[in-house]
Each structure stands twice: as structure tokens, then as C-alpha cells.
Amino acid sequence: MHPQLADLPDDDDESRRADKLSGAWGRHPLLGRMYLPAYRAGTEKVAELRRRFSAQALLPVLYGCSGLVDVTTIERVLDQQSDGR
């Protein structure tokens, strides 16, 4: 198995995630309609970044060790670090 695939969620994680998305968050009158699309967009973005960057480069930035980042700024920070800036 590829090393980066070894830590992907298993079926139990997927069912817990589905429960979370369909539970109280999913039924919230304002946030419920935004929660699933935002969760999916974030999940897809992290998956894309994992394909493009090594875990050693990505994880510290993803977990805030290089300052505050969001879905629109994380790529800039990763690119700057790979350029040595």
C-alpha cells in the first residue's frame, strides 16, 4: 500500500462523518445548508494538497505552525516555503 494511503479514513470514519453531517449540524436552520458543501470543499482541498505536497511540507502549514492559513491562503504559504522564501 502507498504510504500516503495508509492513513486515509476507513469505513468506520466514513460512517461517523456521515452521522455528524446528518445530525444536529445538518439540521441547524442556518448552518445546516452550508455545512455539507463547506465540509466537502475542505476535504477535497486537503486531498488535492496531499497529492501536490509532501506530508513534511503540508502538515505543519495545515496545523498552523507557519501562521494562520485558510483555504485561500494555504497554497501561497506552501508555494513560498517550497521556493525557499
C-alpha positions in Angstrom: 0.0 0.0 0.0 1.2 3.5 -0.8 2.4 5.2 2.4 0.1 8.2 2.0 -2.9 5.9 1.5 -2.2 4.1 4.7 -3.7 6.9 6.9 -6.8 7.5 4.9 -10.1 7.1 6.8 -11.6 3.7 6.9 -15.3 2.8 6.6 -15.9 3.4 10.3 -14.6 7.0 9.9 -16.8 7.5 6.9 -19.9 6.4 8.9 -19.0 8.7 11.8 -18.6 11.5 9.4 -22.0 10.8 7.8 -23.6 10.7 11.2 -22.1 14.1 12.1 -23.2 15.6 8.8 -26.8 14.3 9.2 -27.0 15.0 12.9 -27.6 18.3 14.7 -25.2 20.3 12.4 -27.1 19.1 9.4 -30.5 20.0 10.9 -29.4 23.5 12.0 -31.7 26.0 10.3 -29.0 28.4 9.1 -25.7 26.4 9.2 -27.1 23.1 8.0 -27.4 24.0 4.4 -23.8 25.4 4.4 -22.2 22.7 6.4 -22.0 19.9 3.9 -20.8 21.9 0.9 -18.1 23.6 3.1 -17.0 20.3 4.6 -16.8 18.7 1.2 -14.8 21.7 -0.2 -12.4 21.5 2.6 -12.0 17.7 2.3 -11.4 18.0 -1.4 -8.9 20.8 -0.9 -6.9 18.9 1.7 -6.9 15.8 -0.6 -5.6 17.9 -3.5 -2.8 19.4 -1.3 -1.8 16.0 -0.1 -1.3 14.9 -3.7 0.8 18.0 -4.5 2.9 18.4 -1.4 4.8 16.1 0.9 3.4 15.4 4.4 6.5 17.1 5.8 5.7 20.3 3.9 1.9 20.2 4.3 1.1 19.2 7.8 2.9 22.0 9.7 1.2 24.6 7.5 -2.2 22.8 7.7 -2.0 22.8 11.5 -1.0 26.4 11.9 2.8 26.1 12.6 3.5 28.6 9.8 0.9 31.1 10.9 -2.8 31.4 10.3 -4.0 30.0 6.9 -7.3 29.3 5.3 -8.5 27.6 2.1 -7.5 30.7 0.1 -4.0 31.3 1.6 -2.6 27.9 2.3 -1.3 27.3 -1.2 0.5 30.6 -1.2 2.3 29.7 2.1 3.2 26.3 0.8 4.5 27.7 -2.5 6.6 30.3 -0.7 8.1 27.6 1.5 8.9 25.4 -1.4 10.5 28.4 -3.1 12.6 29.0 0.0 11.1 32.4 0.9 
